[in-house]
């Protein structure tokens, strides 16, 4: 086997055989869309292959939460075992996102796997924690949970793909085999750990302080509006739990927390938008996917609904932001509170709500769910096949994102 054939085989195994076909945004089809639409298509296409694992893990996690709630695992530790099974998927999610993104970009999936694994490599996370403990406040240090942000992972993988594609212009086997992977890792991983990571950590702390000032200094309604309306964006940014310490401190100090009900409202809005898609869609498989992921979202597992349905069809995601904002403002207006934190922020949170504010918690959920669902239904969205036909008729081809999403929907 000569060097050119070996090089081609290695690139093929790494998912980079069809770079021109897979590069989203190349060609007329990519230019026909605005950047926001192309970004949504890319994100949806990245998560489409991961959906089965997310749905399976979500169902298992709900079962585990029910077992815990019924208190039937005291002898056999069923809850612990089941939670570990579901937790594997969410633990490895940054790794899977990185690999899926690399496949879409036509770059080396194994280089992307290393990038995605930065957030949970034990020795590395311990070093970051120790550096954070001894560093001064003027030196920003990345916290492991923020390195696993999907946004940072996608940016890092995209940059790695650009480096790889740039070096591919030098048609030499030694460059492809030795220089490309070495240069990519030595640039991207430190960039993620010591530039993007610290910036993201600083941003998360700043946002947390601003939201805390709103929640605890007589601006609760505004805080609920903003936090409920941006929770899905914070989730994608890896900042969904940035206020967890404030919530724990509030419960410890006063016995109540007013932030968690806002998170529940945002979760119910994602469920409502998914059910809006289920009712509106004429595609039986889309209906089934939206109903399944919507039910999971109601229980607190929002990833399948958000990435598999709402972001995929774009307008439902906007509807969920609006529903979460209004629902969040409502529960804050009536000072809805819980007495302890749940593992899932959904219907399972209701038993933890104080008796005096239970009715407002239920109404907040209903408001978020209904508003998101109604807006989704009346705004409508472009069905997969219709969108595919439009792109095809305009350019004679379709983007890799369209093909991946359509294939996921129809298999």
MOSUL-V96069 format. One line per field, one symbol per residue. psi: psi as a letter, one per 30 degrees, with the letter a starting at -180 (. if undefined). burial: # if it has 9 or more other C-alpha atoms within 8 Angstrom, else .. A space follows every 50 residues. Layout:
psi = ???
burial = ???
//
This chain:
psi = kleeeeeeeeeefgggeheeefjkfkleeefflleeeeeeeeeeeefeff eeeeeeeeeeeeeeeeeeefhggfefheeeeeeeeefeefegeeeeeeee eeeefgajfeeeeeeffefgjeeeeeeeeeeeefllffjkkkkefffgke eeeeeeeeeeeeeeeefffjikeeeeeeeeeeeeefeeeeeeefdeeeee eeeeeeeeeeeeeeeghhheeeeeeeeeffeeeeeefggfgfgeeeeeee eeefglkfeefeeeeeefeeeeeefeeeeekgjeeeeeeeeeeeeeeeff jfeeeeefeeeegdeeeeeeeeeeeeeeeeeeeghkllflklfkibfffe ffkkefgeeeeeeeeeeeeeeeeeeeefealkleeeeeeeeefefgllle eeeeeeeefg.
burial = .....###..##.####.#..#####..###.....##.########### #..############.##....#....##..##.###.##...####### #########.##########...##..##.##.......#####.##### ####.######.###.##....#.###.###..##..############# ##.##..#..##.##...##############.#######.##...##.# #...########################..#....######.######## #################.###############..######..###.### .###..##.###.##############...#.....##..##..#..### ######.#...
//
